[in-house]
Amino acid sequence: MSVTATPASLAPDHHAQFIDLLQTSLDQNAFIKLVLAKYVGDEADLQRIIIKPVSVKAQPCLSFVYRYKTRDITKNLPLAEGVATIGGLLPAEFKNAHLLSLTDEAQLEYSKKGKSSLFKSKPQQLREVPSVEHNREKNRFLDLSRPFLADLGVTNKQHELIPAMSRKWKQINKFIEVFSHALTSSPLALDKPVRVADFGSGKGYLTFAIHDYLRNTLKAEGEVTGVELREDMVTLCNTAAAKLEHPG
């Protein structure tokens, strides 16, 4: 690995060089992953951002996974907007950036005094760009192995998605994504019980999903109440909750 270091008066623009490397990797379809670390901003519990290529409605995008102490938040941005966002985050909010591509590996670092260093190297072995479909699946907010999905008929006993429920599965994940963003922007603190009421809860897909997300993903004390007038739906959900031993 080599390091670029020159007198301050002749110091190269490491920021611009790093962004050029990122843009080149995108232009050549060689981009694999970028990690922004050493966060110095004001947002509580934010640790790092992991950026990978994804496809959204057949358009190439960058998926930003904001990793907090107890949760992840995903934002998908068009390529140009994503690159501009990365450029703005360095070094204002993150002091370290690690770029991985098919042809290069680069790391941009900033010292406490603001001095930059750019390290570059070539991969020691052949790399492959991950499938964008694979990345998109990994950004799911819930895992198919969660027991309540089998009880509600979304998956089979082997925890495999039932084809007829694929649209419902996408709806559940999208709802949890929206809920996650709303929770993050709210004044609610996760060290206290988070109470949610689901009016017109029906079969309880979203009710159970929110409860599972709060309890198992965020490790928060979630108390979720489904409100439903149809007795058969109420019985179904209460039976599932009792069987699965879901507290709250």
N, C-alpha and C positions, 0 to 999 in steps of 0.2 A: 504494500500500500504506500502511495506517495502522498506527501503533504505540500501544499502551496504556501510558502512563507516568504515575504519580501518586506523591505523597510516600509514604514507607515506612509511615507511620502509617495511611494510607488505602489502601494498596496492595490492589488486587483479588486474588482468588484465581485467578491465571492457570491453575493446574493444573486446577481445577474447571471453569473456562470451556472449556478445551481438551477435556477429557473430555466435556463437554456437547455441544460441536461434533461430536465423534466419534460420540457416541450418536445425535444428531439425524440425522447423515448415514446411519447404519445404519437408523434407524427409517424414513427416507424413501427407502430403497434408492438413495441417492445416493453412497455410499462408493466411492471408487476405489482409493486407496492411502494407506498411512501408512509413513513411514520414520523409524526411531529411529537417531540418530547421536550422535557424540561420546561413545563408550563410556568409562566410568570404573570399570568393575567389575574383578573379579579374574580373569576367565576369559581365558586366553591366546589371542591371535590373533582374538578376536571383534571385528568391525569395526562392523557395523550389523545391524538387523533390518528386513526388508521385509515389510509386512503387507498382504494382499489378501483380497478375499472369495472363498470357494470353496463348493462344495456337496459334502457328504459324506453319502452314503446319503440324498439328497434333503433334508438338513437344512443350513440356512445356517451357515457357520462362518467363522472367520478363519484364514488360513494364515500362519504365522510362519516366514519363511525367515531363519534365523540365518546370516549371512554371515561366514565366517572367512577367514583369509588364503589358505588352500588348499582350502577345501571349503564346502559349504552343508549345513545341516541343516534339515529342514522339520518343523514341528509344527502340526497342525490343532486348533483349540480352538473349542468352542461360543461363540456371540457374547458372552454375559454373562461367561463365564470369560475370553474374550479381552480384553474391555474392562477387566476387573479386573486382568488381567496387565499391560496397558499402563499403567494407573494406578500400579501398584506399581513399574514400571521407571523412572518419571519422578519426581523427578530422581535417584533413588538410583543408577541404573546408566547412564542416558543423559541427556545435557544438552541434547539437541536433538531435536525431533519435528516432522515436516513432514506435514501432513494435506492430502490432495487429495480433493475431492468434486465433484459436478456443480455445486454452487452456491457453494462457498467454497474458499479456500485459506488455511490457517493454519499458523503456525510458532511453536512454543513453544521459548524458549531460556533457559538458566540460565548466569549468569556464574560465574567461579571463586569468587566470594564467595556464590553461591547466590541472587543476585537474578534474578527472572524477568522476561521480556518476552514479550508475545504480539502477533504480527503477523498481521493479517487482510487479505485482499483478495478481489475478485471475479474470476472467470475472464475472460480477454480474448476467448475464443472458446468455441463450443459443445463440450461434452465428452460422452463416452459411457462408461458403466460397462462394463468388459471382461466378456466372457462368463465365467461361473464354470467352464464346461467348458474354455475356453481356458486359464484360470489353472491348473486342475488338470493339464492336459497339460504346462504349462511346469514343473511341479514334479517331472517325471520325473527319475530319477537317471541315466538313460542316454538317449542320442540314437539314434533309429532309423537314423541314417546310419552307425553304427559297423559296420565291415566284418565282424566276426565274426558279427553277426546274420544276414547274408546267407548266410554259409558254413554256419550251423547251421539254415537254413531258416525263420528267424523273419520275415525280410523278403525281398522279391524283388530283382532286380538294380537296380531303381530306388530301392531302400531304402524301399519302401512296405510297411507291415505286411500280412502275409498273414492274411486274416480268420480262418482256422482256428487261427491262433497267437495270437489276441488274449488269451486267458486265460493262456497261457504268458508273454506280454509283461508282463501285469500282475503275475504271480507273480515274474518276474525283478526288476522294479522294487521290489516290496514287500520282497523279500529283501535287495536292496542298501540299502533304507531301514533295515531292521533291523540289517544289518551296519554301516552308518554310525553309528547310535546306539551300538552296542556298541563300535565302535572309538574313538569320542569319549570314552566313559566309561572306557576302559581306560588303563593306564599306558604303552601303546606310543607311541613317538615316531616321527614320520614322517620324521625325518632319518636313520633307520636302516632296514634292510630289514624289511618286514612279511611274515611267512611265514604262509600259510594252507593248510590241508589240507582237501580236500573229499572225504569218504568216501562211496562210492557215487555217483560223479559222473555216471554215465550218459552222456548225449550231450554233457554239458559246458556246458549253458546257464548254470548258476550259476558254474561254474568260470571260464569266460571272462568272465562279467559282473563277478565280483569282481576279476579281473586287470585288466580294462579300467578299472574304477572307480579302483583303486589307482594304476595307471600314468598314465591319461589325464586323470582328473578331479582326483585329489589330487596328481598329479605325484610320487608316492612310488615307492620301489623295491619293488614288490610281487613276491613269489615264491610262486606258487600251484601246488599239486600236486593233481591229480585222481586219486583212487584208485578203480579200477574193475576187476572181474574179467572182464567180457565182452570178448573180444578185438576184436570188430567195433567196439565203442564206443571202445576204446582206440585202435585204428587210425584211426577217424574223427577223434577229437580231436587226435591227434598230427599227422595230415595237415593239419588246419586250422591248428594252431599253427605248423607249419613254413611253410605257404603264406603265412600272415599275418605271419610273422617277428615273433612275440611273444616278446620276451626275458623270462626269468623264468617 
